[in-house]
Amino acid sequence: MAAPEMDETTRTALEAAAFRRLVEHLRERTDVQNIDMMNLAGFCRNCLSRWYREGAEARGIALADPDAREIIYGMPYKEWQARHQTEATPEQKARFAAANPGH
């Protein structure tokens, strides 16, 4: 079944709702580490915050990286790291390095 046709405003509203739900989900799932997301999906919360900042810049809105991260994390990034981030295992680091050479 094909997706229903919809006007641009409706499509944008649905995309925004999905984005907000994704951000909410990531805020709830503090057990999921960014390195796990990178290893499985090729992006993480930091990538999402960068894309958000880039979207703002494309619209002439200046948004610093720390501010974009706070929008995604729901708190300052350093606070999130202190509360929720664990040290990556050697296996996680090796998988990341293999999948992202030069990163």
Phi and psi restraints in degrees (range 20) as a CNS / XPLOR table:
assign (resid 1 and name C) (resid 2 and name N)
       (resid 2 and name CA) (resid 2 and name C) 1.0 -77.1 20.0 2
assign (resid 2 and name N) (resid 2 and name CA)
       (resid 2 and name C) (resid 3 and name N) 1.0 151.9 20.0 2
assign (resid 2 and name C) (resid 3 and name N)
       (resid 3 and name CA) (resid 3 and name C) 1.0 -64.5 20.0 2
assign (resid 3 and name N) (resid 3 and name CA)
       (resid 3 and name C) (resid 4 and name N) 1.0 143.1 20.0 2
assign (resid 3 and name C) (resid 4 and name N)
       (resid 4 and name CA) (resid 4 and name C) 1.0 -66.3 20.0 2
assign (resid 4 and name N) (resid 4 and name CA)
       (resid 4 and name C) (resid 5 and name N) 1.0 148.8 20.0 2
assign (resid 4 and name C) (resid 5 and name N)
       (resid 5 and name CA) (resid 5 and name C) 1.0 -72.9 20.0 2
assign (resid 5 and name N) (resid 5 and name CA)
       (resid 5 and name C) (resid 6 and name N) 1.0 142.8 20.0 2
assign (resid 5 and name C) (resid 6 and name N)
       (resid 6 and name CA) (resid 6 and name C) 1.0 -149.7 20.0 2
assign (resid 6 and name N) (resid 6 and name CA)
       (resid 6 and name C) (resid 7 and name N) 1.0 159.2 20.0 2
assign (resid 6 and name C) (resid 7 and name N)
       (resid 7 and name CA) (resid 7 and name C) 1.0 -75.5 20.0 2
assign (resid 7 and name N) (resid 7 and name CA)
       (resid 7 and name C) (resid 8 and name N) 1.0 164.9 20.0 2
assign (resid 7 and name C) (resid 8 and name N)
       (resid 8 and name CA) (resid 8 and name C) 1.0 -60.0 20.0 2
assign (resid 8 and name N) (resid 8 and name CA)
       (resid 8 and name C) (resid 9 and name N) 1.0 -39.9 20.0 2
assign (resid 8 and name C) (resid 9 and name N)
       (resid 9 and name CA) (resid 9 and name C) 1.0 -63.1 20.0 2
assign (resid 9 and name N) (resid 9 and name CA)
       (resid 9 and name C) (resid 10 and name N) 1.0 -43.9 20.0 2
assign (resid 9 and name C) (resid 10 and name N)
       (resid 10 and name CA) (resid 10 and name C) 1.0 -66.0 20.0 2
assign (resid 10 and name N) (resid 10 and name CA)
       (resid 10 and name C) (resid 11 and name N) 1.0 -44.9 20.0 2
assign (resid 10 and name C) (resid 11 and name N)
       (resid 11 and name CA) (resid 11 and name C) 1.0 -58.7 20.0 2
assign (resid 11 and name N) (resid 11 and name CA)
       (resid 11 and name C) (resid 12 and name N) 1.0 -45.6 20.0 2
assign (resid 11 and name C) (resid 12 and name N)
       (resid 12 and name CA) (resid 12 and name C) 1.0 -62.9 20.0 2
assign (resid 12 and name N) (resid 12 and name CA)
       (resid 12 and name C) (resid 13 and name N) 1.0 -40.9 20.0 2
assign (resid 12 and name C) (resid 13 and name N)
       (resid 13 and name CA) (resid 13 and name C) 1.0 -64.0 20.0 2
assign (resid 13 and name N) (resid 13 and name CA)
       (resid 13 and name C) (resid 14 and name N) 1.0 -40.7 20.0 2
assign (resid 13 and name C) (resid 14 and name N)
       (resid 14 and name CA) (resid 14 and name C) 1.0 -67.6 20.0 2
assign (resid 14 and name N) (resid 14 and name CA)
       (resid 14 and name C) (resid 15 and name N) 1.0 -41.1 20.0 2
assign (resid 14 and name C) (resid 15 and name N)
       (resid 15 and name CA) (resid 15 and name C) 1.0 -62.9 20.0 2
assign (resid 15 and name N) (resid 15 and name CA)
       (resid 15 and name C) (resid 16 and name N) 1.0 -41.9 20.0 2
assign (resid 15 and name C) (resid 16 and name N)
       (resid 16 and name CA) (resid 16 and name C) 1.0 -63.5 20.0 2
assign (resid 16 and name N) (resid 16 and name CA)
       (resid 16 and name C) (resid 17 and name N) 1.0 -39.9 20.0 2
assign (resid 16 and name C) (resid 17 and name N)
       (resid 17 and name CA) (resid 17 and name C) 1.0 -64.1 20.0 2
assign (resid 17 and name N) (resid 17 and name CA)
       (resid 17 and name C) (resid 18 and name N) 1.0 -42.3 20.0 2
assign (resid 17 and name C) (resid 18 and name N)
       (resid 18 and name CA) (resid 18 and name C) 1.0 -64.7 20.0 2
assign (resid 18 and name N) (resid 18 and name CA)
       (resid 18 and name C) (resid 19 and name N) 1.0 -41.0 20.0 2
assign (resid 18 and name C) (resid 19 and name N)
       (resid 19 and name CA) (resid 19 and name C) 1.0 -61.6 20.0 2
assign (resid 19 and name N) (resid 19 and name CA)
       (resid 19 and name C) (resid 20 and name N) 1.0 -47.1 20.0 2
assign (resid 19 and name C) (resid 20 and name N)
       (resid 20 and name CA) (resid 20 and name C) 1.0 -60.6 20.0 2
assign (resid 20 and name N) (resid 20 and name CA)
       (resid 20 and name C) (resid 21 and name N) 1.0 -38.8 20.0 2
assign (resid 20 and name C) (resid 21 and name N)
       (resid 21 and name CA) (resid 21 and name C) 1.0 -68.4 20.0 2
assign (resid 21 and name N) (resid 21 and name CA)
       (resid 21 and name C) (resid 22 and name N) 1.0 -38.2 20.0 2
assign (resid 21 and name C) (resid 22 and name N)
       (resid 22 and name CA) (resid 22 and name C) 1.0 -61.4 20.0 2
assign (resid 22 and name N) (resid 22 and name CA)
       (resid 22 and name C) (resid 23 and name N) 1.0 -46.6 20.0 2
assign (resid 22 and name C) (resid 23 and name N)
       (resid 23 and name CA) (resid 23 and name C) 1.0 -61.5 20.0 2
assign (resid 23 and name N) (resid 23 and name CA)
       (resid 23 and name C) (resid 24 and name N) 1.0 -44.3 20.0 2
assign (resid 23 and name C) (resid 24 and name N)
       (resid 24 and name CA) (resid 24 and name C) 1.0 -60.3 20.0 2
assign (resid 24 and name N) (resid 24 and name CA)
       (resid 24 and name C) (resid 25 and name N) 1.0 -43.9 20.0 2
assign (resid 24 and name C) (resid 25 and name N)
       (resid 25 and name CA) (resid 25 and name C) 1.0 -61.6 20.0 2
assign (resid 25 and name N) (resid 25 and name CA)
       (resid 25 and name C) (resid 26 and name N) 1.0 -44.7 20.0 2
assign (resid 25 and name C) (resid 26 and name N)
       (resid 26 and name CA) (resid 26 and name C) 1.0 -66.5 20.0 2
assign (resid 26 and name N) (resid 26 and name CA)
       (resid 26 and name C) (resid 27 and name N) 1.0 -33.8 20.0 2
assign (resid 26 and name C) (resid 27 and name N)
       (resid 27 and name CA) (resid 27 and name C) 1.0 -67.2 20.0 2
assign (resid 27 and name N) (resid 27 and name CA)
       (resid 27 and name C) (resid 28 and name N) 1.0 -36.0 20.0 2
assign (resid 27 and name C) (resid 28 and name N)
       (resid 28 and name CA) (resid 28 and name C) 1.0 -72.9 20.0 2
assign (resid 28 and name N) (resid 28 and name CA)
       (resid 28 and name C) (resid 29 and name N) 1.0 -33.7 20.0 2
assign (resid 28 and name C) (resid 29 and name N)
       (resid 29 and name CA) (resid 29 and name C) 1.0 -95.1 20.0 2
assign (resid 29 and name N) (resid 29 and name CA)
       (resid 29 and name C) (resid 30 and name N) 1.0 62.4 20.0 2
assign (resid 29 and name C) (resid 30 and name N)
       (resid 30 and name CA) (resid 30 and name C) 1.0 -67.9 20.0 2
assign (resid 30 and name N) (resid 30 and name CA)
       (resid 30 and name C) (resid 31 and name N) 1.0 -14.4 20.0 2
assign (resid 30 and name C) (resid 31 and name N)
       (resid 31 and name CA) (resid 31 and name C) 1.0 -72.2 20.0 2
assign (resid 31 and name N) (resid 31 and name CA)
       (resid 31 and name C) (resid 32 and name N) 1.0 -21.4 20.0 2
assign (resid 31 and name C) (resid 32 and name N)
       (resid 32 and name CA) (resid 32 and name C) 1.0 -84.9 20.0 2
assign (resid 32 and name N) (resid 32 and name CA)
       (resid 32 and name C) (resid 33 and name N) 1.0 115.5 20.0 2
assign (resid 32 and name C) (resid 33 and name N)
       (resid 33 and name CA) (resid 33 and name C) 1.0 -81.6 20.0 2
assign (resid 33 and name N) (resid 33 and name CA)
       (resid 33 and name C) (resid 34 and name N) 1.0 151.9 20.0 2
assign (resid 33 and name C) (resid 34 and name N)
       (resid 34 and name CA) (resid 34 and name C) 1.0 -59.3 20.0 2
assign (resid 34 and name N) (resid 34 and name CA)
       (resid 34 and name C) (resid 35 and name N) 1.0 -37.7 20.0 2
assign (resid 34 and name C) (resid 35 and name N)
       (resid 35 and name CA) (resid 35 and name C) 1.0 -65.2 20.0 2
assign (resid 35 and name N) (resid 35 and name CA)
       (resid 35 and name C) (resid 36 and name N) 1.0 -34.0 20.0 2
assign (resid 35 and name C) (resid 36 and name N)
       (resid 36 and name CA) (resid 36 and name C) 1.0 -64.2 20.0 2
assign (resid 36 and name N) (resid 36 and name CA)
       (resid 36 and name C) (resid 37 and name N) 1.0 -43.4 20.0 2
assign (resid 36 and name C) (resid 37 and name N)
       (resid 37 and name CA) (resid 37 and name C) 1.0 -62.5 20.0 2
assign (resid 37 and name N) (resid 37 and name CA)
       (resid 37 and name C) (resid 38 and name N) 1.0 -43.5 20.0 2
assign (resid 37 and name C) (resid 38 and name N)
       (resid 38 and name CA) (resid 38 and name C) 1.0 -61.8 20.0 2
assign (resid 38 and name N) (resid 38 and name CA)
       (resid 38 and name C) (resid 39 and name N) 1.0 -43.5 20.0 2
assign (resid 38 and name C) (resid 39 and name N)
       (resid 39 and name CA) (resid 39 and name C) 1.0 -68.6 20.0 2
assign (resid 39 and name N) (resid 39 and name CA)
       (resid 39 and name C) (resid 40 and name N) 1.0 -33.2 20.0 2
assign (resid 39 and name C) (resid 40 and name N)
       (resid 40 and name CA) (resid 40 and name C) 1.0 -91.7 20.0 2
assign (resid 40 and name N) (resid 40 and name CA)
       (resid 40 and name C) (resid 41 and name N) 1.0 -38.9 20.0 2
assign (resid 40 and name C) (resid 41 and name N)
       (resid 41 and name CA) (resid 41 and name C) 1.0 -117.8 20.0 2
assign (resid 41 and name N) (resid 41 and name CA)
       (resid 41 and name C) (resid 42 and name N) 1.0 -13.5 20.0 2
assign (resid 41 and name C) (resid 42 and name N)
       (resid 42 and name CA) (resid 42 and name C) 1.0 81.5 20.0 2
assign (resid 42 and name N) (resid 42 and name CA)
       (resid 42 and name C) (resid 43 and name N) 1.0 10.5 20.0 2
assign (resid 42 and name C) (resid 43 and name N)
       (resid 43 and name CA) (resid 43 and name C) 1.0 -150.6 20.0 2
assign (resid 43 and name N) (resid 43 and name CA)
       (resid 43 and name C) (resid 44 and name N) 1.0 163.7 20.0 2
assign (resid 43 and name C) (resid 44 and name N)
       (resid 44 and name CA) (resid 44 and name C) 1.0 -143.8 20.0 2
assign (resid 44 and name N) (resid 44 and name CA)
       (resid 44 and name C) (resid 45 and name N) 1.0 -172.9 20.0 2
assign (resid 44 and name C) (resid 45 and name N)
       (resid 45 and name CA) (resid 45 and name C) 1.0 -60.1 20.0 2
assign (resid 45 and name N) (resid 45 and name CA)
       (resid 45 and name C) (resid 46 and name N) 1.0 -37.8 20.0 2
assign (resid 45 and name C) (resid 46 and name N)
       (resid 46 and name CA) (resid 46 and name C) 1.0 -64.8 20.0 2
assign (resid 46 and name N) (resid 46 and name CA)
       (resid 46 and name C) (resid 47 and name N) 1.0 -39.6 20.0 2
assign (resid 46 and name C) (resid 47 and name N)
       (resid 47 and name CA) (resid 47 and name C) 1.0 -61.9 20.0 2
assign (resid 47 and name N) (resid 47 and name CA)
       (resid 47 and name C) (resid 48 and name N) 1.0 -44.9 20.0 2
assign (resid 47 and name C) (resid 48 and name N)
       (resid 48 and name CA) (resid 48 and name C) 1.0 -60.2 20.0 2
assign (resid 48 and name N) (resid 48 and name CA)
       (resid 48 and name C) (resid 49 and name N) 1.0 -41.5 20.0 2
assign (resid 48 and name C) (resid 49 and name N)
       (resid 49 and name CA) (resid 49 and name C) 1.0 -68.0 20.0 2
assign (resid 49 and name N) (resid 49 and name CA)
       (resid 49 and name C) (resid 50 and name N) 1.0 -34.8 20.0 2
assign (resid 49 and name C) (resid 50 and name N)
       (resid 50 and name CA) (resid 50 and name C) 1.0 -66.4 20.0 2
assign (resid 50 and name N) (resid 50 and name CA)
       (resid 50 and name C) (resid 51 and name N) 1.0 -42.8 20.0 2
assign (resid 50 and name C) (resid 51 and name N)
       (resid 51 and name CA) (resid 51 and name C) 1.0 -62.6 20.0 2
assign (resid 51 and name N) (resid 51 and name CA)
       (resid 51 and name C) (resid 52 and name N) 1.0 -37.4 20.0 2
assign (resid 51 and name C) (resid 52 and name N)
       (resid 52 and name CA) (resid 52 and name C) 1.0 -62.6 20.0 2
assign (resid 52 and name N) (resid 52 and name CA)
       (resid 52 and name C) (resid 53 and name N) 1.0 -47.7 20.0 2
assign (resid 52 and name C) (resid 53 and name N)
       (resid 53 and name CA) (resid 53 and name C) 1.0 -61.0 20.0 2
assign (resid 53 and name N) (resid 53 and name CA)
       (resid 53 and name C) (resid 54 and name N) 1.0 -43.6 20.0 2
assign (resid 53 and name C) (resid 54 and name N)
       (resid 54 and name CA) (resid 54 and name C) 1.0 -62.7 20.0 2
assign (resid 54 and name N) (resid 54 and name CA)
       (resid 54 and name C) (resid 55 and name N) 1.0 -37.8 20.0 2
assign (resid 54 and name C) (resid 55 and name N)
       (resid 55 and name CA) (resid 55 and name C) 1.0 -64.1 20.0 2
assign (resid 55 and name N) (resid 55 and name CA)
       (resid 55 and name C) (resid 56 and name N) 1.0 -40.1 20.0 2
assign (resid 55 and name C) (resid 56 and name N)
       (resid 56 and name CA) (resid 56 and name C) 1.0 -63.9 20.0 2
assign (resid 56 and name N) (resid 56 and name CA)
       (resid 56 and name C) (resid 57 and name N) 1.0 -46.4 20.0 2
assign (resid 56 and name C) (resid 57 and name N)
       (resid 57 and name CA) (resid 57 and name C) 1.0 -61.6 20.0 2
assign (resid 57 and name N) (resid 57 and name CA)
       (resid 57 and name C) (resid 58 and name N) 1.0 -37.0 20.0 2
assign (resid 57 and name C) (resid 58 and name N)
       (resid 58 and name CA) (resid 58 and name C) 1.0 -63.9 20.0 2
assign (resid 58 and name N) (resid 58 and name CA)
       (resid 58 and name C) (resid 59 and name N) 1.0 -20.5 20.0 2
assign (resid 58 and name C) (resid 59 and name N)
       (resid 59 and name CA) (resid 59 and name C) 1.0 -103.9 20.0 2
assign (resid 59 and name N) (resid 59 and name CA)
       (resid 59 and name C) (resid 60 and name N) 1.0 13.6 20.0 2
assign (resid 59 and name C) (resid 60 and name N)
       (resid 60 and name CA) (resid 60 and name C) 1.0 78.3 20.0 2
assign (resid 60 and name N) (resid 60 and name CA)
       (resid 60 and name C) (resid 61 and name N) 1.0 17.9 20.0 2
assign (resid 60 and name C) (resid 61 and name N)
       (resid 61 and name CA) (resid 61 and name C) 1.0 -104.4 20.0 2
assign (resid 61 and name N) (resid 61 and name CA)
       (resid 61 and name C) (resid 62 and name N) 1.0 119.2 20.0 2
assign (resid 61 and name C) (resid 62 and name N)
       (resid 62 and name CA) (resid 62 and name C) 1.0 -77.5 20.0 2
assign (resid 62 and name N) (resid 62 and name CA)
       (resid 62 and name C) (resid 63 and name N) 1.0 126.0 20.0 2
assign (resid 62 and name C) (resid 63 and name N)
       (resid 63 and name CA) (resid 63 and name C) 1.0 -142.0 20.0 2
assign (resid 63 and name N) (resid 63 and name CA)
       (resid 63 and name C) (resid 64 and name N) 1.0 117.9 20.0 2
assign (resid 63 and name C) (resid 64 and name N)
       (resid 64 and name CA) (resid 64 and name C) 1.0 -74.0 20.0 2
assign (resid 64 and name N) (resid 64 and name CA)
       (resid 64 and name C) (resid 65 and name N) 1.0 152.7 20.0 2
assign (resid 64 and name C) (resid 65 and name N)
       (resid 65 and name CA) (resid 65 and name C) 1.0 -53.3 20.0 2
assign (resid 65 and name N) (resid 65 and name CA)
       (resid 65 and name C) (resid 66 and name N) 1.0 -47.0 20.0 2
assign (resid 65 and name C) (resid 66 and name N)
       (resid 66 and name CA) (resid 66 and name C) 1.0 -60.0 20.0 2
assign (resid 66 and name N) (resid 66 and name CA)
       (resid 66 and name C) (resid 67 and name N) 1.0 -34.7 20.0 2
assign (resid 66 and name C) (resid 67 and name N)
       (resid 67 and name CA) (resid 67 and name C) 1.0 -70.6 20.0 2
assign (resid 67 and name N) (resid 67 and name CA)
       (resid 67 and name C) (resid 68 and name N) 1.0 -40.7 20.0 2
assign (resid 67 and name C) (resid 68 and name N)
       (resid 68 and name CA) (resid 68 and name C) 1.0 -65.4 20.0 2
assign (resid 68 and name N) (resid 68 and name CA)
       (resid 68 and name C) (resid 69 and name N) 1.0 -40.4 20.0 2
assign (resid 68 and name C) (resid 69 and name N)
       (resid 69 and name CA) (resid 69 and name C) 1.0 -63.6 20.0 2
assign (resid 69 and name N) (resid 69 and name CA)
       (resid 69 and name C) (resid 70 and name N) 1.0 -39.6 20.0 2
assign (resid 69 and name C) (resid 70 and name N)
       (resid 70 and name CA) (resid 70 and name C) 1.0 -63.8 20.0 2
assign (resid 70 and name N) (resid 70 and name CA)
       (resid 70 and name C) (resid 71 and name N) 1.0 -34.5 20.0 2
assign (resid 70 and name C) (resid 71 and name N)
       (resid 71 and name CA) (resid 71 and name C) 1.0 -63.4 20.0 2
assign (resid 71 and name N) (resid 71 and name CA)
       (resid 71 and name C) (resid 72 and name N) 1.0 -42.5 20.0 2
assign (resid 71 and name C) (resid 72 and name N)
       (resid 72 and name CA) (resid 72 and name C) 1.0 -77.1 20.0 2
assign (resid 72 and name N) (resid 72 and name CA)
       (resid 72 and name C) (resid 73 and name N) 1.0 -45.7 20.0 2
assign (resid 72 and name C) (resid 73 and name N)
       (resid 73 and name CA) (resid 73 and name C) 1.0 -78.0 20.0 2
assign (resid 73 and name N) (resid 73 and name CA)
       (resid 73 and name C) (resid 74 and name N) 1.0 -22.6 20.0 2
assign (resid 73 and name C) (resid 74 and name N)
       (resid 74 and name CA) (resid 74 and name C) 1.0 81.2 20.0 2
assign (resid 74 and name N) (resid 74 and name CA)
       (resid 74 and name C) (resid 75 and name N) 1.0 9.3 20.0 2
assign (resid 74 and name C) (resid 75 and name N)
       (resid 75 and name CA) (resid 75 and name C) 1.0 -168.6 20.0 2
assign (resid 75 and name N) (resid 75 and name CA)
       (resid 75 and name C) (resid 76 and name N) 1.0 166.2 20.0 2
assign (resid 75 and name C) (resid 76 and name N)
       (resid 76 and name CA) (resid 76 and name C) 1.0 -57.3 20.0 2
assign (resid 76 and name N) (resid 76 and name CA)
       (resid 76 and name C) (resid 77 and name N) 1.0 141.2 20.0 2
assign (resid 76 and name C) (resid 77 and name N)
       (resid 77 and name CA) (resid 77 and name C) 1.0 -55.6 20.0 2
assign (resid 77 and name N) (resid 77 and name CA)
       (resid 77 and name C) (resid 78 and name N) 1.0 -43.4 20.0 2
assign (resid 77 and name C) (resid 78 and name N)
       (resid 78 and name CA) (resid 78 and name C) 1.0 -61.1 20.0 2
assign (resid 78 and name N) (resid 78 and name CA)
       (resid 78 and name C) (resid 79 and name N) 1.0 -37.4 20.0 2
assign (resid 78 and name C) (resid 79 and name N)
       (resid 79 and name CA) (resid 79 and name C) 1.0 -66.3 20.0 2
assign (resid 79 and name N) (resid 79 and name CA)
       (resid 79 and name C) (resid 80 and name N) 1.0 -43.6 20.0 2
assign (resid 79 and name C) (resid 80 and name N)
       (resid 80 and name CA) (resid 80 and name C) 1.0 -60.6 20.0 2
assign (resid 80 and name N) (resid 80 and name CA)
       (resid 80 and name C) (resid 81 and name N) 1.0 -44.8 20.0 2
assign (resid 80 and name C) (resid 81 and name N)
       (resid 81 and name CA) (resid 81 and name C) 1.0 -57.9 20.0 2
assign (resid 81 and name N) (resid 81 and name CA)
       (resid 81 and name C) (resid 82 and name N) 1.0 -47.3 20.0 2
assign (resid 81 and name C) (resid 82 and name N)
       (resid 82 and name CA) (resid 82 and name C) 1.0 -63.9 20.0 2
assign (resid 82 and name N) (resid 82 and name CA)
       (resid 82 and name C) (resid 83 and name N) 1.0 -36.1 20.0 2
assign (resid 82 and name C) (resid 83 and name N)
       (resid 83 and name CA) (resid 83 and name C) 1.0 -80.6 20.0 2
assign (resid 83 and name N) (resid 83 and name CA)
       (resid 83 and name C) (resid 84 and name N) 1.0 -38.6 20.0 2
assign (resid 83 and name C) (resid 84 and name N)
       (resid 84 and name CA) (resid 84 and name C) 1.0 -125.6 20.0 2
assign (resid 84 and name N) (resid 84 and name CA)
       (resid 84 and name C) (resid 85 and name N) 1.0 -21.0 20.0 2
assign (resid 84 and name C) (resid 85 and name N)
       (resid 85 and name CA) (resid 85 and name C) 1.0 -82.4 20.0 2
assign (resid 85 and name N) (resid 85 and name CA)
       (resid 85 and name C) (resid 86 and name N) 1.0 134.2 20.0 2
assign (resid 85 and name C) (resid 86 and name N)
       (resid 86 and name CA) (resid 86 and name C) 1.0 -110.3 20.0 2
assign (resid 86 and name N) (resid 86 and name CA)
       (resid 86 and name C) (resid 87 and name N) 1.0 161.1 20.0 2
assign (resid 86 and name C) (resid 87 and name N)
       (resid 87 and name CA) (resid 87 and name C) 1.0 -67.5 20.0 2
assign (resid 87 and name N) (resid 87 and name CA)
       (resid 87 and name C) (resid 88 and name N) 1.0 133.4 20.0 2
assign (resid 87 and name C) (resid 88 and name N)
       (resid 88 and name CA) (resid 88 and name C) 1.0 -68.2 20.0 2
assign (resid 88 and name N) (resid 88 and name CA)
       (resid 88 and name C) (resid 89 and name N) 1.0 142.4 20.0 2
assign (resid 88 and name C) (resid 89 and name N)
       (resid 89 and name CA) (resid 89 and name C) 1.0 -75.0 20.0 2
assign (resid 89 and name N) (resid 89 and name CA)
       (resid 89 and name C) (resid 90 and name N) 1.0 160.7 20.0 2
assign (resid 89 and name C) (resid 90 and name N)
       (resid 90 and name CA) (resid 90 and name C) 1.0 -56.7 20.0 2
assign (resid 90 and name N) (resid 90 and name CA)
       (resid 90 and name C) (resid 91 and name N) 1.0 -35.9 20.0 2
assign (resid 90 and name C) (resid 91 and name N)
       (resid 91 and name CA) (resid 91 and name C) 1.0 -66.4 20.0 2
assign (resid 91 and name N) (resid 91 and name CA)
       (resid 91 and name C) (resid 92 and name N) 1.0 -42.5 20.0 2
assign (resid 91 and name C) (resid 92 and name N)
       (resid 92 and name CA) (resid 92 and name C) 1.0 -62.8 20.0 2
assign (resid 92 and name N) (resid 92 and name CA)
       (resid 92 and name C) (resid 93 and name N) 1.0 -44.0 20.0 2
assign (resid 92 and name C) (resid 93 and name N)
       (resid 93 and name CA) (resid 93 and name C) 1.0 -63.1 20.0 2
assign (resid 93 and name N) (resid 93 and name CA)
       (resid 93 and name C) (resid 94 and name N) 1.0 -41.5 20.0 2
assign (resid 93 and name C) (resid 94 and name N)
       (resid 94 and name CA) (resid 94 and name C) 1.0 -65.6 20.0 2
assign (resid 94 and name N) (resid 94 and name CA)
       (resid 94 and name C) (resid 95 and name N) 1.0 -42.4 20.0 2
assign (resid 94 and name C) (resid 95 and name N)
       (resid 95 and name CA) (resid 95 and name C) 1.0 -63.3 20.0 2
assign (resid 95 and name N) (resid 95 and name CA)
       (resid 95 and name C) (resid 96 and name N) 1.0 -41.7 20.0 2
assign (resid 95 and name C) (resid 96 and name N)
       (resid 96 and name CA) (resid 96 and name C) 1.0 -62.5 20.0 2
assign (resid 96 and name N) (resid 96 and name CA)
       (resid 96 and name C) (resid 97 and name N) 1.0 -46.2 20.0 2
assign (resid 96 and name C) (resid 97 and name N)
       (resid 97 and name CA) (resid 97 and name C) 1.0 -62.4 20.0 2
assign (resid 97 and name N) (resid 97 and name CA)
       (resid 97 and name C) (resid 98 and name N) 1.0 -38.7 20.0 2
assign (resid 97 and name C) (resid 98 and name N)
       (resid 98 and name CA) (resid 98 and name C) 1.0 -68.5 20.0 2
assign (resid 98 and name N) (resid 98 and name CA)
       (resid 98 and name C) (resid 99 and name N) 1.0 -36.8 20.0 2
assign (resid 98 and name C) (resid 99 and name N)
       (resid 99 and name CA) (resid 99 and name C) 1.0 -83.5 20.0 2
assign (resid 99 and name N) (resid 99 and name CA)
       (resid 99 and name C) (resid 100 and name N) 1.0 -20.3 20.0 2
assign (resid 99 and name C) (resid 100 and name N)
       (resid 100 and name CA) (resid 100 and name C) 1.0 -132.7 20.0 2
assign (resid 100 and name N) (resid 100 and name CA)
       (resid 100 and name C) (resid 101 and name N) 1.0 62.3 20.0 2
assign (resid 100 and name C) (resid 101 and name N)
       (resid 101 and name CA) (resid 101 and name C) 1.0 -59.8 20.0 2
assign (resid 101 and name N) (resid 101 and name CA)
       (resid 101 and name C) (resid 102 and name N) 1.0 134.7 20.0 2
assign (resid 101 and name C) (resid 102 and name N)
       (resid 102 and name CA) (resid 102 and name C) 1.0 80.7 20.0 2
assign (resid 102 and name N) (resid 102 and name CA)
       (resid 102 and name C) (resid 103 and name N) 1.0 2.7 20.0 2
